[in-house]
Amino acid sequence: MSRHRRLAAEVLRFFVVAQAATWVSFVLFNMLVHGLFLDRPPMPDQAILGYVVANSVGMVISYHGASRFVFPHRPPVQADGGWSAYIAINLAAMVLPLGCLAISRHVLGLDSALADNVAGNGIGLVLAFVARFYLFRRFVFRRPALPQAATESVAG
């Protein structure tokens, strides 16, 4: 399989896992902040905190999907199975949708469910998706190094 086809397959699998985690986060966020399926939302004035809580649940789902489905051929190089790097990257990437949500709410004054979801779960997640894919592939699920003899035979 060519390098580009492998990369395209990884991107597609990453997208599938990200969609599963995103839908869980989306439903949970809208339950917490906007009362989806509830009589009253428990966090109506705490959209940023609600987003962090919902996406932390999604982060756990995405780690397991990434390690077992997206990058099973790229074992994590860290002793903790990549958890610490994965969490650090997710928290760093979460700044993108949180920033979009904060601008929408606090700069533009938009606080409807539609505005929150377009800002945080639309624009912000697209930006975070690209950042996370690159960073996970580069720092958490790296390609295993070839033994020295294999690299010499490839070079020679």
C-alpha positions in Angstrom: 0.0 0.0 0.0 1.4 3.4 -0.9 2.2 6.0 1.7 -0.6 8.3 0.6 -3.2 5.5 0.7 -2.0 4.5 4.3 -2.3 8.1 5.4 -5.8 8.5 3.8 -6.9 5.3 5.5 -5.6 6.6 8.9 -7.4 9.9 8.3 -10.6 8.1 7.5 -10.4 5.9 10.6 -9.4 8.9 12.7 -12.5 10.7 11.4 -14.8 7.8 12.3 -13.4 7.7 15.9 -13.6 11.5 16.2 -17.2 11.4 15.0 -18.2 8.8 17.7 -16.4 10.9 20.4 -17.9 14.1 19.1 -21.4 12.8 19.1 -21.1 11.7 22.7 -19.5 15.1 23.6 -22.2 17.0 21.6 -25.1 15.2 23.4 -23.5 15.6 26.8 -22.7 19.3 26.3 -26.3 20.0 25.1 -27.7 18.1 28.1 -25.5 20.0 30.6 -25.9 23.5 29.1 -29.1 23.5 27.1 -31.2 20.8 28.8 -31.4 18.3 25.9 -33.6 15.4 27.1 -33.9 17.1 30.5 -36.5 19.3 32.1 -33.8 21.8 33.2 -30.1 22.1 32.2 -27.8 21.6 35.2 -25.2 24.1 33.9 -27.1 26.7 31.8 -24.7 29.6 32.6 -21.5 27.5 32.5 -21.0 26.7 28.8 -17.2 26.6 29.0 -17.1 24.2 32.0 -19.9 22.1 30.4 -17.8 21.9 27.2 -14.7 20.8 29.1 -16.7 18.1 31.0 -18.4 16.8 27.9 -15.2 16.7 25.9 -13.3 15.0 28.6 -15.7 12.1 28.3 -15.1 12.2 24.5 -11.4 12.2 25.1 -11.5 8.8 26.8 -13.6 7.4 23.9 -11.2 8.8 21.3 -8.1 7.5 23.0 -9.4 3.9 23.0 -10.6 4.3 19.4 -7.3 5.8 18.3 -5.1 3.2 20.0 -7.2 0.2 18.9 -8.6 1.2 15.5 -6.7 4.1 14.0 -3.1 3.5 15.0 -2.9 -0.2 16.1 0.2 -0.6 14.0 1.8 2.4 15.8 2.2 1.5 19.5 2.6 4.4 21.9 6.2 5.0 22.7 5.5 6.4 26.2 5.6 4.1 29.3 2.0 5.0 30.2 0.7 3.9 26.9 0.6 7.4 25.5 -2.0 8.7 28.0 -0.1 11.7 29.3 0.9 12.9 25.8 -2.7 12.2 24.6 -4.2 14.2 27.4 -1.8 17.0 27.0 -2.5 17.2 23.2 -6.2 17.0 23.8 -6.1 19.8 26.3 -4.0 21.9 24.1 -6.3 21.3 21.1 -9.3 22.0 23.2 -8.2 25.6 23.4 -9.4 26.0 19.7 -13.1 25.1 20.2 -13.1 26.8 23.7 -11.7 29.9 22.1 -14.4 29.8 19.4 -17.1 29.3 22.1 -15.7 32.1 24.3 -15.6 34.5 21.4 -19.2 33.6 20.4 -20.5 33.9 23.9 -18.4 36.7 25.4 -17.5 38.9 22.5 -20.4 38.4 20.1 -23.0 37.9 22.9 -24.5 34.8 21.3 -25.7 32.2 23.8 -28.3 30.1 21.9 -27.8 26.4 21.4 -27.3 27.0 17.7 -24.6 29.6 18.3 -22.8 27.4 20.9 -22.8 24.4 18.6 -21.7 26.3 15.5 -18.8 27.9 17.4 -17.7 25.1 19.7 -18.8 21.9 17.9 -18.5 23.2 14.4 -15.7 25.6 13.7 -13.7 24.8 16.8 -13.8 21.1 16.3 -12.7 21.2 12.7 -9.7 23.2 13.7 -9.0 20.8 16.7 -9.4 17.7 14.5 -6.6 18.8 12.2 -4.3 19.7 15.1 -5.0 16.5 17.0 -4.5 14.2 14.0 -1.1 15.6 13.3 0.0 15.8 16.9 -1.2 12.3 17.9 0.5 10.8 14.8 3.7 12.7 15.5 4.0 12.4 19.3 1.8 9.6 20.7 1.4 6.9 18.0 4.7 7.2 16.2 5.8 4.8 13.5 8.1 2.2 15.2 11.7 2.7 14.4 13.2 0.1 12.1 16.1 -2.0 13.4 19.5 -0.8 12.3 20.0 -3.7 9.9 16.7 -3.0 8.2 17.5 0.7 7.7 20.9 -0.2 6.2 19.3 -2.7 3.8 16.7 -0.1 2.8 19.4 2.6 2.3 21.8 0.2 0.4 
